[in-house]
Structures are given as C-alpha cells and as structure tokens.
Amino acid sequence: MLTLTFVGAGCIKPAVQLEIGTSRFGRLVGGPVTESQIKGGWVRPHPGAFWWDQIEKEKDQAYDWSATDREVSYWQEKDQAILATVWPYAQWDQDSCHPKDQKVKNPFGEEMIRMYSICRVEPFQKWVRAMAERYDGDGVDDMPGLKYPITHWEIGNEPDLQTSDLTFFQSGNAAYTEIFRLAHDEIKVANQNAIVLFGGMSGMNMSSVGYWRGVLLTERVRGDIGNIHSISASEEFNTKEYSDFWKGVGRENKPFWVTEALVGSFDVDWDEDMKAQKTFTGYVSALANGAEKVFDVGKNDPTGGPGEKAEQTFELLIKTIDGFETVERLSEHAVKFTIGKKTIYALWNGASIPEGIKGKVDAVSYDGTRRKMKVSEVNTNKPVFIIP
C-alpha cells in the first residue's frame, strides 16, 4: 500500500492512507483503453508521456511537463497507481553521436527515428532526476496538485526486441545496461524509496534470454523488479520459464511482474469462450508461478483483444482473488489462494477437489455463474473457483 501525502506550500501534511497500488492487477492503457477502475489497481500508460524529447524538446531547453502532468493527474483522479515507462530518447541527443546510423520506424508513429544508446550522459541524468523529483510527493519541486507519488519506474520497453517490423532499442545489451544503471541511480537519488523495474523482456526466445542474461549478470546493475511480457505467446504468460530464468541469474530474492499479458495463440484459433477460459487459467497460473502483479493488455492490442467474455473473466478474477495473501500450486490444474480466513481454490481440466472439503461450497464458473452446490456435484472440467 502506498502512503499518500498531500503537500502544499513546501511542507508535508499528515499522511493519508488510501488503497493505491494494493491490487495484484493492472491494465495497459493508452490508445483504445483510457479507463481502468480496478480498486487499488495499476495502470501502465503505453507509451506514456515520460519521453525525454517530449519533455526536453531541445538541448538545454526548459522542461515541458504539460503532457506528463495531464497524464498523472488523469490517473490520480481515478486512484490508480502509475507504472511510468522512462523512454531515454531525444532526437537532438541521438543526432549528436548517431547522425549516420540507420533510423527505424517509431513504434508509436509513422516517422523514422533513432533509438540508440544515449550520447550526452549529464543531460540525461539531469532529466531523469528532475522527473523523479517532480512526482515523488516530498513537497520539493513537485507537480502542482500531485495527489500521491509515483513510486514505480520502468526503464525502457523490450530493448531486446529489434526486428525489421518492430524495434524499441537499436543498441546492444551493454548500452541498455548503462542506461538502466544511470536512470536507476538518478531515480534513487531523487527518491530513495522508489522502485525501479527492468524494461519488459519481449519473450523467452533464445535471443531475448541471451540479451537479458548479459544485462542481469552485470555486477553493477541492481534493479528491484523483473519484468516479462507475453503477447499471445504462452498460456501461463511466460511465467514458469521466466521464473526459472530469473532465479538462474541470481535474482530469486526479488519479485517479478508481467506488465503485458495477452490471451491468445499463434497456433490455435480459440473462440471467445475458450479465450475466457484461458484468461482464468492464465492469470491464476501466472500468479501461482510467482508473478507479483499482472497487467492486462486486452483491448489495447491492435487486434481488439480476446473479446468481451475474456474481459468479464478478468473482472471476475479481480473480484474473487485480488488481495490474496498466499498462493500455492497444488497440482498442474489446481491452485489455492488465501485471503484472511477465506480459502479459494481455482480448479480446471478435471482437477480433484482437495480432500477435507465437505458439504456444500460456492462454485463460481469462469463465466461468472455462481451456485451453491454439494462437492460431489461440482464439475471441474472447465475453470471454476471453489469457495468452502
């Protein structure tokens, strides 16, 4: 839970506790998705307004915070915690040491741009620190009207993804490592309690694994939270493989998030009902595999997302298991959640109801149907929550 501090006239007023950032769930927002009402939820504006040359439009020009302030104010009015993506690109900076290097299509527009390693270190550091300071909620140089601090910052996005169709970074992992280190350190100077995430890993292919292994095994690189994406690539959102990878690079004591999760398959054309079922099993499995938080891409995907049934299942998951304190994988198709004194079982593919559960239970199907029934009557062939 974030401690919200309302500030004014350079002084800190008494802290007010609100449920900001307590949820296990978030949404990718921007483009077609401009709303999120998850209680205590998270939003990841994509691309978001935290882009170097959108704030420092020319070298040594005064910072223009208008777009970032609007974005922060919009989501703070909805009491959503913001995961802010830091985009380390300014074309005036790129032109100073990459003037003849190849351009790529802006992943968020039509123009051709350069997205290589930074050229001028000091201006980059100064900008990152000023940005973290503006939104840290300490009463010093804060955004006017800041309701609560931005505590979580993500450095870049999928730097390992460098294809002819889509590229987010054009330099190697050593360059990203240095950008991450510089940004991480400046954010921590401005706010020692800030949390810094690595940019999302685009997938678990050999190229991505090799790229990120080089980053994460660098001795001077710290970072607080790992970050994996899964766009119609894995029924468990790459979490089992990433968890093993994360531990393999010595990060087993640090959490990881899934900041892009999209239900779908490149191999099978699932109908909307199956996508709803896979939404249930995907999120449950991701959390059971160790993901601390999962962000839904859903309607933000260019395809329009997995459909309304899947969206309703996502809402059901939030309603039923958000706020859980412990999660335990009982078997491949059975997961146990505890919320206070309440225990909730997620079962599918014919999983057996755990021994010891007798009498009648609440059975909540993936489609939201809820019935009170005897244990012997419960069908677990399709995803269902069992609440004794």
C-alpha distance (Angstrom), angle and dihedral (degrees) to the residues before:
residue distance angle dihedral
M1 . . .
L2 3.79 . .
T3 3.77 119.3 .
L4 3.79 104.7 -133.0
T5 3.75 118.1 -147.0
F6 3.78 121.3 -167.2
V7 3.78 110.2 -150.7
G8 3.75 136.6 -163.6
A9 3.79 141.0 163.7
G10 3.80 92.0 7.1
C11 3.78 95.6 -59.5
I12 3.77 133.5 103.6
K13 3.78 116.6 -118.8
P14 3.81 121.5 -151.7
A15 3.78 112.8 -65.3
V16 3.79 118.1 -102.2
Q17 3.79 118.4 -152.5
L18 3.80 114.5 -135.1
E19 3.77 131.8 163.4
I20 3.77 98.1 -103.8
G21 3.80 119.1 150.0
T22 3.78 95.1 -3.0
S23 3.80 95.1 120.3
R24 3.79 125.2 98.6
F25 3.81 88.3 -142.0
G26 3.77 137.3 71.1
R27 3.79 141.7 166.4
L28 3.76 134.5 -126.5
V29 3.80 102.7 -125.4
G30 3.78 135.6 -170.1
G31 3.75 129.2 71.3
P32 3.82 107.8 41.1
V33 3.82 94.2 -4.8
T34 3.78 113.2 73.0
E35 3.79 100.7 146.4
S36 3.78 135.7 69.5
Q37 3.77 125.7 162.7
I38 3.80 101.4 175.5
K39 3.79 107.9 146.6
G40 3.79 106.5 -115.5
G41 3.79 86.6 -2.2
W42 3.77 136.9 155.8
V43 3.77 133.6 -125.1
R44 3.78 127.6 -162.4
P45 3.82 107.5 -161.7
H46 3.79 107.2 -146.4
P47 2.91 116.6 -126.6
G48 3.78 87.4 -9.3
A49 3.78 127.3 -173.5
F50 3.82 99.8 -84.1
W51 3.81 93.7 103.4
W52 3.81 118.7 136.8
D53 3.81 100.3 -132.2
Q54 3.79 93.0 40.2
I55 3.80 87.5 62.0
E56 3.82 101.0 31.3
K57 3.77 97.9 35.0
E58 3.82 95.4 178.4
K59 3.78 132.1 17.2
D60 3.81 111.2 -76.5
Q61 3.80 91.2 -0.5
A62 3.81 117.6 140.9
Y63 3.79 112.4 -91.4
D64 3.79 116.9 -98.8
W65 3.80 107.2 -147.0
S66 3.81 96.3 170.5
A67 3.82 97.5 107.0
T68 3.81 95.2 42.5
D69 3.79 91.9 46.3
R70 3.81 90.7 52.2
E71 3.79 91.4 49.6
V72 3.79 93.8 47.4
S73 3.80 92.9 46.0
Y74 3.81 92.3 48.7
W75 3.81 94.7 55.4
Q76 3.78 95.0 37.6
E77 3.79 89.5 58.2
K78 3.81 85.9 58.6
D79 3.83 92.1 47.0
Q80 3.79 92.8 -120.2
A81 3.80 121.2 149.1
I82 3.80 111.8 -125.9
L83 3.78 125.8 -134.5
A84 3.80 99.6 -160.5
T85 3.81 119.7 -153.8
V86 3.80 113.7 -145.2
W87 3.83 110.4 -145.6
P88 3.84 107.2 -160.7
Y89 3.80 96.7 -158.9
A90 3.78 130.9 114.0
Q91 3.77 114.8 163.4
W92 3.79 91.5 -147.0
D93 3.80 87.0 56.9
Q94 3.81 94.0 44.1
D95 3.81 90.8 51.5
S96 3.79 91.8 57.2
C97 3.83 96.0 66.4
H98 3.81 105.5 7.8
P99 3.83 101.3 45.8
K100 3.80 95.1 134.2
D101 3.81 98.6 34.4
Q102 3.78 118.7 112.9
K103 3.78 119.5 -89.1
V104 3.81 125.7 -137.5
K105 3.74 132.3 -156.3
N106 3.78 113.0 -85.1
P107 3.83 103.3 -107.6
F108 3.81 87.9 -138.7
G109 3.78 100.0 40.9
E110 3.77 146.3 16.4
E111 3.81 101.7 -98.3
M112 3.80 124.1 98.4
I113 3.81 115.2 -114.7
R114 3.80 141.9 165.1
M115 3.81 121.8 -113.4
Y116 3.80 105.0 179.9
S117 3.78 132.7 131.1
I118 3.80 114.9 -53.7
C119 3.79 117.9 -91.9
R120 3.80 104.5 -159.9
V121 3.78 110.9 46.9
E122 3.79 99.8 -174.1
P123 3.84 97.8 54.4
F124 3.81 89.3 47.2
Q125 3.79 92.3 51.4
K126 3.79 91.5 46.5
W127 3.80 91.9 51.2
V128 3.82 95.1 47.8
R129 3.79 92.5 48.5
A130 3.81 92.6 47.8
M131 3.80 90.4 49.9
A132 3.80 94.6 49.3
E133 3.81 89.2 46.0
R134 3.80 93.0 51.2
Y135 3.79 93.0 56.8
D136 3.81 102.9 32.8
G137 3.81 95.9 95.1
D138 3.81 96.9 -133.3
G139 3.81 94.8 127.0
V140 3.80 94.0 -111.2
D141 3.82 117.1 110.3
D142 3.80 89.9 -23.5
M143 3.78 126.4 161.1
P144 3.81 108.3 -89.4
G145 3.78 108.5 -101.2
L146 3.82 94.9 13.7
K147 3.79 104.5 170.4
Y148 3.80 98.9 -166.7
P149 3.81 135.2 -12.6
I150 3.77 129.7 -87.0
T151 3.77 101.2 -122.9
H152 3.82 102.2 171.1
W153 3.81 125.2 66.1
E154 3.81 128.1 179.9
I155 3.80 117.6 -157.1
G156 3.79 109.5 -138.6
N157 3.78 128.4 -39.7
E158 3.81 128.7 -96.5
P159 3.82 95.9 -25.5
D160 3.80 87.3 173.8
L161 3.82 91.6 63.2
Q162 3.80 105.6 91.4
T163 3.80 110.2 151.5
S164 3.77 136.0 142.1
D165 3.80 88.9 -106.1
L166 3.79 101.7 41.6
T167 3.80 132.4 14.2
F168 3.80 130.7 170.0
F169 3.83 99.0 174.5
Q170 3.79 131.8 18.5
S171 3.79 103.5 -161.4
G172 3.79 132.5 76.0
N173 3.78 129.6 -92.2
A174 3.81 93.1 -91.6
A175 3.81 89.6 61.4
Y176 3.80 92.4 47.8
T177 3.79 89.8 47.5
E178 3.80 90.6 56.3
I179 3.81 93.1 46.5
F180 3.80 89.9 49.9
R181 3.80 92.4 48.6
L182 3.80 93.3 49.4
A183 3.81 94.2 46.6
H184 3.81 93.2 43.5
D185 3.79 92.7 52.6
E186 3.81 94.9 46.9
I187 3.79 92.8 48.6
K188 3.79 90.0 50.8
V189 3.81 91.0 49.9
A190 3.80 89.9 55.2
N191 3.80 94.0 41.4
Q192 3.79 118.8 10.3
N193 3.81 89.9 -167.9
A194 3.80 94.7 55.9
I195 3.80 119.0 117.7
V196 3.81 118.2 -135.1
L197 3.80 122.1 -157.7
F198 3.76 127.4 -162.1
G199 3.79 113.9 -116.3
G200 3.78 112.3 -88.7
M201 3.80 115.5 -81.7
S202 3.80 106.5 -126.4
G203 3.80 95.8 -139.5
M204 3.78 146.3 -44.9
N205 3.81 99.3 -85.5
M206 3.80 119.1 129.7
S207 3.81 94.0 -103.2
S208 3.82 93.1 53.8
V209 3.80 93.0 44.1
G210 3.79 90.9 51.9
Y211 3.80 92.6 47.2
W212 3.79 94.0 50.9
R213 3.78 95.4 40.8
G214 3.79 87.3 62.2
V215 3.81 90.6 50.9
L216 3.78 98.6 45.0
L217 3.80 96.7 44.2
T218 3.80 92.2 54.8
E219 3.77 105.5 115.0
R220 3.81 98.8 -137.0
V221 3.80 95.9 48.0
R222 3.77 114.1 98.0
G223 3.80 118.6 163.6
D224 3.77 126.7 165.8
I225 3.81 106.8 -129.5
G226 3.81 136.0 28.0
N227 3.78 121.1 -133.0
I228 3.82 132.7 -153.0
H229 3.81 132.6 176.4
S230 3.79 129.8 -153.5
I231 3.78 118.8 -173.0
S232 3.82 107.1 -178.9
A233 3.79 86.9 -44.6
S234 3.80 107.3 108.6
E235 3.79 135.4 24.4
E236 3.81 88.8 -139.1
F237 3.81 94.3 40.4
N238 3.82 93.7 -108.4
T239 3.80 89.8 -70.6
K240 3.80 99.9 129.2
E241 3.80 92.6 51.1
Y242 3.79 93.7 41.4
S243 3.79 92.6 48.6
D244 3.80 89.7 55.2
F245 3.81 91.0 45.8
W246 3.81 92.3 46.9
K247 3.78 91.5 53.0
G248 3.79 90.6 44.5
V249 3.80 91.6 61.5
G250 3.79 91.7 51.0
R251 3.80 98.4 -99.7
E252 3.80 98.4 116.3
N253 3.81 91.5 121.3
K254 3.79 93.1 56.9
P255 3.82 126.3 74.5
F256 3.77 127.6 -120.5
W257 3.79 133.0 -150.0
V258 3.79 134.6 -154.7
T259 3.81 102.1 -135.1
E260 3.81 95.1 176.7
A261 3.81 119.3 38.2
L262 3.78 120.4 166.7
V263 3.79 124.5 172.6
G264 3.78 114.9 -135.5
S265 3.78 144.9 90.4
F266 3.78 134.6 -119.0
D267 3.81 89.6 -155.4
V268 3.82 104.9 43.1
D269 3.79 130.2 41.7
W270 3.80 100.7 -135.9
D271 3.79 118.7 -163.7
E272 3.81 120.0 -128.8
D273 3.80 94.1 -93.7
M274 3.79 92.1 53.0
K275 3.81 90.1 47.8
A276 3.80 88.2 54.4
Q277 3.81 90.0 51.7
K278 3.80 91.0 47.7
T279 3.80 89.3 49.8
F280 3.80 89.2 58.3
T281 3.80 95.4 46.4
G282 3.81 94.5 38.7
Y283 3.79 96.9 56.0
V284 3.80 94.1 39.1
S285 3.80 90.9 50.5
A286 3.81 93.7 45.3
L287 3.79 91.1 54.1
A288 3.80 91.5 44.7
N289 3.82 89.0 51.3
G290 3.77 90.7 58.7
A291 3.81 106.3 -90.9
E292 3.79 107.1 148.8
K293 3.81 94.9 -158.7
V294 3.80 134.6 6.8
F295 3.82 126.5 -155.2
D296 3.80 118.9 -152.3
V297 3.82 116.9 -135.8
G298 3.81 93.2 -173.7
K299 3.80 113.6 136.3
N300 3.81 91.3 10.2
D301 3.79 89.3 75.2
P302 3.83 113.4 99.8
T303 3.81 89.0 -121.7
G304 3.80 90.4 61.5
G305 3.77 93.7 -106.9
P306 3.80 132.7 -96.8
G307 3.79 95.0 -48.9
E308 3.78 141.6 -101.7
K309 3.82 95.5 -64.6
A310 3.80 90.1 57.0
E311 3.80 90.3 47.8
Q312 3.80 89.7 53.4
T313 3.80 90.4 49.9
F314 3.80 89.6 50.9
E315 3.81 88.9 53.7
L316 3.82 89.4 48.6
L317 3.79 90.8 53.8
I318 3.78 90.8 53.0
K319 3.80 91.9 47.9
T320 3.80 94.2 47.0
I321 3.81 108.9 37.7
D322 3.80 108.3 13.9
G323 3.77 110.8 121.1
F324 3.78 93.6 32.6
E325 3.79 114.7 160.0
T326 3.79 100.3 -159.3
V327 3.78 134.7 19.4
E328 3.79 126.1 -166.7
R329 3.79 130.0 -176.2
L330 3.79 106.4 -136.9
S331 3.80 95.4 179.0
E332 3.79 139.8 -25.2
H333 3.79 90.9 -72.4
A334 3.80 103.2 26.5
V335 3.80 129.2 74.6
K336 3.79 129.6 176.5
F337 3.82 123.5 -148.7
T338 3.78 127.0 -173.0
I339 3.80 124.7 -157.5
G340 3.77 110.7 178.7
K341 3.79 105.9 -56.3
K342 3.80 92.9 -18.4
T343 3.80 123.1 98.4
I344 3.80 122.2 -160.0
Y345 3.78 125.1 -171.1
A346 3.81 123.2 -156.9
L347 3.80 110.8 -156.8
W348 3.81 134.9 174.4
N349 3.81 143.6 152.4
G350 3.81 91.3 45.4
A351 3.81 95.5 -55.6
S352 3.79 114.7 175.2
I353 3.77 119.3 -108.2
P354 3.82 106.6 -114.5
E355 3.77 116.8 -98.1
G356 3.75 115.2 -101.6
I357 3.81 95.2 44.0
K358 3.79 105.8 116.0
G359 3.77 139.4 167.0
K360 3.78 120.2 11.8
V361 3.79 127.3 -10.1
D362 3.79 137.7 -178.6
A363 3.80 108.4 -105.7
V364 3.81 114.3 -162.1
S365 3.79 114.1 -171.8
Y366 3.81 123.5 -147.8
D367 3.83 87.7 -106.8
G368 3.81 92.0 57.8
T369 3.80 97.9 -102.4
R370 3.80 108.3 145.5
R371 3.79 125.0 -164.6
K372 3.77 137.9 166.4
M373 3.81 107.8 -132.1
K374 3.76 145.6 150.1
V375 3.79 116.4 -86.1
S376 3.79 89.7 -117.9
E377 3.81 90.1 58.7
V378 3.81 97.2 53.4
N379 3.80 115.5 110.2
T380 3.81 113.4 -154.4
N381 3.79 97.7 179.8
K382 3.78 87.7 104.6
P383 3.82 123.3 40.0
V384 3.77 114.3 -75.1
F385 3.79 139.6 162.7
I386 3.82 115.2 -131.6
I387 3.81 114.9 -157.9
P388 3.83 113.1 -175.9
